[in-house]
């Protein structure tokens, strides 16, 4: 350890660990130990188990960063996250106790990026290329967005009905990047998540994938969280 927290990056649905590439480069250049694993997207419980597996490999305090459904995964760590020093939400879901993604998404019109999802015979939901390029990653070069679409990790439709337990953000300090041009999670919903968790918040003019289109801003917020938590013992929440 160099005195800095480790960084674990949690991708969301219709993405994979490679979506963090630009952020990883910037964090590694500043000497951070970074891990960006792949998640099965088979259920919230399975995805949390993968996150715990990765957290167990970390030597010391760790900042966990989640994008989109990745926020659901890290939020579901609950009160049992002994080496987690803080949470950074990047255009991510930050549900409260008893809430589900399905409940939240039913409260308004279907966002453009989610309008034409299709489900395969195994119950996994996929995103068509046109919606991915035009709405999900609207501010990413189309050539790159098509590559991102090719490596998308589909999500089990049943995960949308998984109810949140006690959220981790109630006992851990949080940071939030609001993507103001997001067509998957409405920006006002992101602001609501950030507000009720008391997160340190920035707003960036970006689509749903600011870690791809605005990696400098995403990395800076992660570094700000890490610097705030530097040298704090594991398990110390500071709240």
N, C-alpha and C positions, 0 to 999 in steps of 0.2 A: 504493500500500500504506500502511496505517496502523500497520504494525508487527505486526499480527495475521495469523495464517495465514488463507488462504481456506478455505471449507468446501464440500466436494462431497458431496451426499447421494445414495445409491444405493438405489433401491427394489428390492423383491424380486418374486417371482412373485405373480400375482393381486393386484397393486397397480400404482400408477403414481406419477409424481412428486408428484401432488397429496396423497398420503398424508403428506407432510412439511409441509403448510401451517402447522400450529400451531407446529412447530419453526422453520420459516423465519421466521415473524413475530417470534419471540422472538430469534433470532440477528440478524436485520436491525435490530431495535430496539437491540441492543447494538453495532451498527456493523460486523458481519461481512459480508464478501462471500460470498454463498451461491449455489450452482448445484445444481439438482435435475433432471437430464436424464431423458429417457425411454430405456429400454433395450429392445432388440428381443426378448430372451428366446428367441432362436433357437439359441444354443449359448453355452457359456461363452466360447469364443474370440471370438465376435461381440460379446458383452457387454463383455468386457475391452477390445476394440478401441474401443467407444463410450466407455468410461471413460478410456482413454488420449487419445482425441480431446478430451474435456472437460478433462482434466488439462493438456493442451498449451495450453489457453486461459488457464490460471491464471497470474497474475503473482506468483510467489513461492511459498513453502512452503504446503502444503495439507493439511488434515486430511480424510481420507476416512471417511465414515460409511456403514455398510451395514446394511440390515435383511433378515433372513431369507436368501433366496438372494442378496441383495446382498452378504452377507458372502462368499459363494463368489466373486463377481466381484472384489471388492477383494483377497481372499486370493490370487487367481490372478495378480495383478500380479507376484508373485514378488520377485526381487531387482532388477528393472528398474523402479524407481519413484523417479526422481531428485528430484522436487519434492514427494514425499509425506513429511510430517513425523510422521504418526501415523495409527492406525486405530481407529475406534470401532465396536464391534459392538452393534447393537440387536436383541436376540433373534435372533441371526444365526448361520449356519453358519460355523465356523472350522476347516475340514478341514486335515489334515496330508498330507504327501507320500504319494502313491499311493492316497489315500482317494477315494471317490466318494459322492455323496448317496445313491445306490441302496444301496451297502454299508451306510451308516450307518442308513438307514431300515429295512433288513431285519433289524436286530438286535433289534427289539422289535415290539410290536403297532402296527398303523397308528394314528397319532394321530387323534382325532375330526375335526379340521379337514380331514384328508386322506382320509377314509374313502370318499368317493363322487366322487372326481375322475372326469371323463370326457374322452375323447380324441376330437378331431375328425379328419376325413379327412386333414388335413395333419400330423397327429401332435402337435398342441398340446393341452395339458391345461388344462381349465377347472374351476372350482369352482362347484358349485350354490349357489343363493342361501341355502337353509336352513342349510347347513353354514357358509357364510361368516358369516351373521348370528349363529348360535347358538354357533359354536365359534371361527372364525378371528378375529372381532372381537367377542367375547362381551361385553366391557365398554364397547362403543361404543353410543350411542343407535341403536336399530334403524333409524330413518329415515335416519340418516347412514350406517349400515353398508350399507344397500341402495344408497345412492349409490356408496359405495366398490366394491360388487360390480359395479355397472354399468360402472365404468371399469377393471375388472381387466385386467391384461395377462397373457394365457395364456403358458405356458412350453412349449417343445419337450420332449417326453418324453425325447428323447435326451440332454438336458442332465444328467439324473440319472446317466448313466453316464460322464460326463466325469471322468477321474481328475485329482486335484490334483497339480501339480508342487511345487516348493519354495515353501512358503507365505510370503507377504509378512510375516506376523506374526513370523517367525523373525528378521527384521532390523529391524523397526520396533516402537516402543512401542505398546501396545494398551490399550484400555479396553473394558469389556463391561457392558452392561445385561442382567441376567437377568430375564425376565418370569416370575414365579413361578406365574401362572395360565395359562400358555401351553398351548394344546391343539393346536399344530402342531409345535413343536420342544419335546420334553420339557424341563422346567427342569433336570433332572439332566444332560442332554446339554449344555445351555448352560453349566452350571457346569464340566463337564469341558473344554469348549472354552476357557473363561476361565482355568481352572487351568493347563492345559498351555501356554498362550501367555503365562502370567505377567501377565495383564491386571489393571489396576486395575478392580475390580468393584463394582457396586452391584446390589441386588435390589429390584425394584419389583413390587407386587401388581397385575399387569396381564395382559391377554390377549396374543395374538401381535402386537398392533399398539400397543405402548406409546407410540410417537411420536404416535399419534392420541389415545389415551385418557389418557395421562400426558405431555403435551408439555413441561410444566415440568421434570420429572425428566430426560427425554431431552435437552432443550436444555442443562440444567445440566451433564450429563456431557460433552456435546460442548464446552461452553465450558471446562470443567475441563481437557480434553485440549488445547484450543487455547491456554489460558493457560500450560500447562506448556511448550508448544512455541514460544511467542511469541519472536520475535527470533532463533530458531535458523536458521542458513543452510540452504537447500535441500540435501537429500542427507545432512544430519547426523542420524544415527539416535539417538544418545544411549544406545545399548545396548552 
